[in-house]
Amino acid sequence: MECVGPRPSRNFNSHYLDDLRRGRELKSRGIHYVDVGTSGGVMGIERGYCLMIGGNAEIVEHLDPIFTALAPGPAQSSEDGPESNTREAESGYLHCGSQGAGHFVKMVHNGIEYGVMAAYTRHQRRAL
């Protein structure tokens, strides 16, 4: 049996196209696949973190008790983001769409975060 897991890499972020491939390979074996991008870093357990989930809506709904148990809950999740009317987002997780969407949203999140950090660095260099 060929492994459908992550390829050896120093990068711990999964690429959403890998999720699409894994989903196809596992579907042929009768296995449902969901991808979950996680944000919060090492401090996430104390400050709260976010689970960004991609997969079939029916399967994600079936797994909701697991995501509810894993997510930090409303008391831990950040209140800095946009207003949300969904219980999931308020609890620290969100179904983002079909397979690959969780890691796609995480990729966009990283791009924004790295862009902001680069802007801070440029500003600090100019201030010196």
C-alpha positions in Angstrom: 0.0 0.0 0.0 1.4 3.4 -1.0 1.4 6.1 1.7 -1.0 9.0 1.1 0.3 11.0 4.0 2.6 14.0 3.9 5.8 13.8 1.9 9.0 14.2 4.0 9.7 17.9 4.2 11.0 20.6 6.6 7.8 22.6 5.9 5.0 21.6 8.3 2.3 23.3 6.3 0.3 21.1 4.0 -0.4 22.3 0.5 -4.1 22.2 -0.5 -3.3 20.5 -3.8 -2.0 17.5 -1.8 -5.3 17.4 0.0 -7.1 17.1 -3.3 -4.8 14.2 -4.3 -5.2 12.5 -1.0 -9.0 12.9 -1.1 -9.2 11.2 -4.5 -6.9 8.4 -3.5 -8.7 7.7 -0.3 -12.2 8.0 -1.8 -11.3 5.1 -4.1 -10.8 3.0 -0.9 -14.0 4.1 0.6 -12.4 6.5 3.1 -13.6 10.1 3.6 -10.9 12.8 3.9 -10.9 16.1 5.6 -8.1 18.6 5.9 -7.6 20.8 8.9 -5.3 23.9 8.9 -4.4 25.0 12.4 -3.4 28.4 13.5 -2.2 29.6 16.8 1.4 28.4 17.1 2.8 27.0 20.3 0.9 29.6 22.4 -2.4 28.4 20.9 -3.2 26.1 23.7 -3.1 29.1 26.2 -4.4 31.9 24.0 -6.7 30.0 21.7 -6.2 28.6 18.2 -8.3 28.1 15.1 -9.1 25.0 13.1 -9.8 25.6 9.4 -11.6 22.6 8.0 -12.0 21.4 4.4 -14.1 18.5 3.3 -17.5 17.2 2.4 -20.1 19.2 4.4 -22.0 16.0 5.5 -18.8 14.4 6.8 -17.6 17.5 8.6 -21.0 17.8 10.2 -20.7 14.1 11.3 -17.3 14.9 12.8 -18.6 18.1 14.5 -18.4 16.6 18.0 -14.7 15.9 17.5 -14.0 19.5 16.3 -16.1 20.8 19.2 -13.9 18.8 21.6 -10.6 19.9 20.0 -11.5 23.6 19.6 -10.6 26.0 22.3 -14.2 27.2 22.8 -15.6 30.7 23.0 -13.7 31.7 26.1 -10.4 31.0 24.5 -11.0 32.1 20.9 -9.9 35.6 19.8 -12.5 38.4 19.8 -10.2 40.5 17.5 -11.7 39.1 14.2 -14.8 40.1 12.3 -18.2 39.5 13.8 -19.5 36.0 13.2 -22.9 34.5 13.7 -21.7 31.0 13.5 -21.2 28.8 16.6 -18.2 27.1 15.0 -16.3 30.3 14.3 -17.0 31.6 17.8 -15.7 28.3 19.2 -12.4 28.4 17.2 -13.2 26.3 14.2 -14.8 26.8 10.8 -15.8 24.6 7.9 -14.2 26.5 5.0 -15.4 24.4 2.1 -14.6 21.2 0.2 -11.4 19.2 0.4 -8.4 21.4 0.4 -10.2 24.5 1.6 -8.9 24.2 5.2 -5.3 24.3 4.1 -6.0 26.9 1.4 -7.5 29.2 4.0 -4.4 28.5 6.2 -2.1 29.4 3.3 -3.9 32.7 2.7 -3.7 33.4 6.5 0.1 32.7 6.4 0.5 35.0 3.4 -1.3 37.9 5.2 0.6 37.2 8.4 4.0 37.2 6.7 3.2 40.3 4.7 2.3 42.2 7.9 5.5 41.0 9.5 7.5 42.2 6.5 5.8 45.6 6.6 6.7 45.9 10.3 10.3 45.1 9.6 10.5 47.6 6.8 9.0 50.3 9.1 11.4 49.5 11.9 14.4 49.7 9.5 13.3 53.1 8.3 12.9 54.3 11.9 16.5 53.5 12.7 
